[in-house]
Amino acid sequence: MQNSNIAWLRFQQEIPFELEDSFYWLLRNLEIHRFSFEHDPSNNFTQTLFIWLPLAEWSLRDRINLVESLISLAKPFQVTLPAGKWIQVKDEDWSLSWKKSWKPDPVGKSILILPAWLDVPEKLSERKIIRLDPGSAFGTGSHPSTRLCLEALDNDPPVGQTIADLGCGSGILSLAALKLGAKCTFSVDTDSLAISATKINSALNSFSENLLNVFLGSIEELEANMPERKIDLILCNILAPVIKLLGPDFEKIIGHKGKLILSGLLLEQIKEIQEFFLKLGWQVLDIKSKDQWALIVLTLDLS
């Protein structure tokens, strides 16, 4: 419910896609929950970060510190942010206003990411529709690392396969796998908000719990809850340091000649990740890249 006595500040910042995960992490750690990343499908280079803050709770110094934190976080990516824009706005339902700029988003040759509150465009009605309401704190499929995963699934549909989705976020990769013919998915995330978002999006797409299974946790939860038959395909769209921590345990859940799709990797991390998994017995099948991000497909022959 709106409170007419509250005045809000809305901060607007244009950012490249590769900063989304880092900015998400920073804002969550600062306990800022009213934010969104908005993407125009016709723009393949940048998106807009919006942050809503109660005016009475944020001094000028606090605002300066926030902007400086965003600038500092962009430096490792060799990105200089353009000037952001502060606007004082009347009381508004910020949890809904960010939805206004969302549009249907075609991905690959057969997928359509559709905001849950919009109708299917007639010219895109033949695509496999993924209805999504990620909440203001989860991605929409626009980040290059997520897009690489969606395109990989689209190009090699996992028909009849059992899928593991580590770091499921909004559940978008699990939903895409099921839409493309997967038998079932086992999705995990260490963030309880992600678990809630995945369950909401599963219901929006009319998937039952036995098709899209969601658990709070990481690979140990997959191992404890997956069926006797091992996983055919692991999806892991997480940053490189976390991938390396999980890497030695992938063998516990993967089936014979199963595949592993790793994304969330910067181009300069490819060699390091390749060497890491080669030592664990994995073989590289393919490498794809988009902007500064890369995806690796690997397999483990257990025969």
NORKAZI-V868796 format. One record per residue. SS is DSSP state (@ for helix, = for strand, . for the rest). PSI is psi in whole degrees, -180 to 180 (999 if undefined). OMEGA is omega in degrees with one decimal (999 if undefined). Layout:
ss,psi,omega
SS,PSI,OMEGA
SS,PSI,OMEGA
This chain:
ss,psi,omega
.,141,-179.6
.,151,176.5
.,111,-173.1
.,-11,-179.5
.,-7,-177.2
.,129,172.4
.,144,-174.1
=,150,167.0
=,134,174.5
=,122,178.2
=,132,-176.9
=,125,-176.7
=,123,174.3
=,132,-177.7
=,151,171.1
=,156,-175.8
@,-34,-173.2
@,-12,-179.8
@,-6,-173.5
@,-50,-176.9
@,-42,-179.0
@,-42,179.9
@,-38,176.1
@,-47,179.8
@,-46,-178.5
@,-48,-176.8
@,-39,177.2
@,-39,179.4
@,-27,175.7
.,2,-179.1
.,38,172.1
.,117,-172.8
.,-14,-178.3
.,82,179.5
=,161,177.6
=,155,171.6
=,120,-174.5
=,130,-172.4
.,129,171.5
.,116,-177.3
.,-21,179.0
.,-9,178.8
.,112,-176.1
.,9,-172.4
.,-40,-176.0
=,164,171.9
=,176,-176.8
=,129,173.6
=,128,174.4
=,136,176.4
=,131,177.3
=,129,-177.3
=,138,174.8
=,124,-175.0
@,-42,-175.2
@,-20,-175.1
@,-5,-174.6
.,106,178.1
.,169,176.7
@,-42,178.6
@,-41,178.1
@,-41,-179.4
@,-41,177.5
@,-43,179.3
@,-39,178.7
@,-48,-180.0
@,-42,178.9
@,-35,177.2
@,-41,178.3
@,-43,179.6
@,-43,-179.7
@,-38,-178.2
@,-25,-179.9
@,-22,-173.7
@,-42,179.1
.,-22,177.8
.,5,-177.9
.,41,179.7
.,128,171.6
.,116,-176.5
.,140,171.0
.,164,-179.5
.,134,175.1
.,176,-175.6
=,124,175.3
=,132,178.2
=,131,172.4
=,127,-176.1
=,154,174.0
.,164,179.5
.,129,-178.4
.,158,175.5
.,85,-174.9
@,-27,-178.3
@,-16,178.0
@,-29,-173.5
@,-29,-179.7
@,-17,-178.1
@,-15,-170.5
@,-32,-174.6
@,0,179.2
.,141,178.9
.,159,172.9
.,138,-171.2
=,100,176.9
=,139,177.3
=,132,179.1
.,-153,-176.2
.,-12,-173.0
.,-2,-175.1
=,144,171.1
=,118,172.9
=,119,-173.0
=,120,172.6
=,133,-170.6
.,-23,-176.1
.,3,-179.4
.,157,174.4
.,158,178.7
.,123,176.0
.,135,-176.0
@,-39,-176.6
@,-12,179.4
@,12,-172.4
.,-17,179.8
.,-10,-179.3
.,165,175.6
=,115,-170.4
=,123,172.9
=,105,177.3
=,132,-171.4
=,132,169.5
.,86,-170.3
.,-4,-170.3
.,168,-174.0
.,-6,-174.2
.,7,-178.7
.,153,-174.5
.,165,-174.3
.,10,-178.0
.,1,-176.7
.,-22,-178.4
.,138,-176.9
@,-37,-179.0
@,-38,176.9
@,-40,-179.8
@,-39,176.8
@,-42,179.0
@,-44,179.6
@,-42,179.6
@,-36,177.3
@,-42,177.0
@,-41,-178.6
@,-38,-178.3
@,-23,179.5
.,74,-173.1
.,134,-175.9
.,55,-174.6
.,125,176.7
.,6,-175.0
.,155,173.0
=,125,-169.9
=,142,168.2
=,131,-178.7
=,104,-178.6
=,127,-175.5
.,56,-167.6
.,-21,177.3
.,-120,178.7
.,-6,-178.4
.,9,-171.6
@,-37,-179.4
@,-38,175.8
@,-44,178.9
@,-44,180.0
@,-43,180.0
@,-44,179.8
@,-41,178.0
@,-29,-178.4
.,11,170.6
.,7,178.2
.,150,179.7
.,-45,178.4
=,165,177.4
=,150,173.4
=,110,-168.5
=,133,-179.1
=,153,173.9
=,148,179.4
.,-4,179.9
.,120,-177.8
@,-29,177.3
@,-36,176.9
@,-40,178.5
@,-44,178.3
@,-44,-179.5
@,-43,179.9
@,-41,179.1
@,-40,178.1
@,-46,-178.5
@,-31,174.7
@,-43,178.6
@,-38,178.7
@,-30,-179.1
.,10,173.6
.,36,175.2
.,135,178.6
.,165,-176.6
.,-27,-179.9
.,-10,174.6
.,-48,178.3
=,99,-176.6
=,126,-173.4
=,133,-178.5
=,142,173.5
=,122,-179.5
.,-153,-176.8
.,-144,-171.1
@,-28,179.2
@,-32,176.9
@,-36,175.3
@,-46,-178.0
@,-36,-177.0
@,-26,-170.3
@,-11,-177.6
.,163,-178.9
.,171,179.7
.,-37,176.4
.,132,-175.4
.,170,-178.2
=,136,177.4
=,-33,-175.8
=,125,175.6
=,128,174.5
=,125,-176.5
=,91,-179.8
=,75,-174.9
.,161,-179.0
.,154,-171.1
@,-46,-178.9
@,-36,178.9
@,-39,177.3
@,-42,-179.5
@,-34,176.9
@,-38,-177.9
@,-26,-170.1
@,-49,-177.7
.,-20,-177.1
.,-8,179.9
@,-33,-178.3
@,-26,-177.5
@,-25,-174.0
.,-14,-175.1
=,142,177.9
=,178,-179.1
=,125,-178.7
=,26,175.8
=,163,-177.7
=,155,179.3
=,123,175.3
=,116,178.5
=,129,174.6
=,-170,-174.4
=,17,-176.1
=,136,171.3
=,153,-177.1
@,-41,-176.9
@,-7,178.4
@,-6,-174.9
@,-51,-176.8
@,-45,-179.7
@,-45,-179.1
@,-40,176.5
@,-51,-177.9
@,-38,180.0
@,-47,-176.1
@,-28,174.5
@,-39,178.6
@,-24,178.7
.,1,176.4
.,6,179.4
.,153,176.5
=,137,180.0
=,126,178.3
=,-33,-175.3
=,154,174.2
=,130,176.3
=,155,178.8
=,155,176.4
=,120,-175.8
.,-126,-179.9
.,6,-172.8
=,156,-177.5
=,159,176.9
=,141,177.3
=,135,172.5
=,127,-178.8
=,164,174.6
=,157,-179.3
.,112,179.8
.,109,-175.7
.,9,-177.7
.,999,999
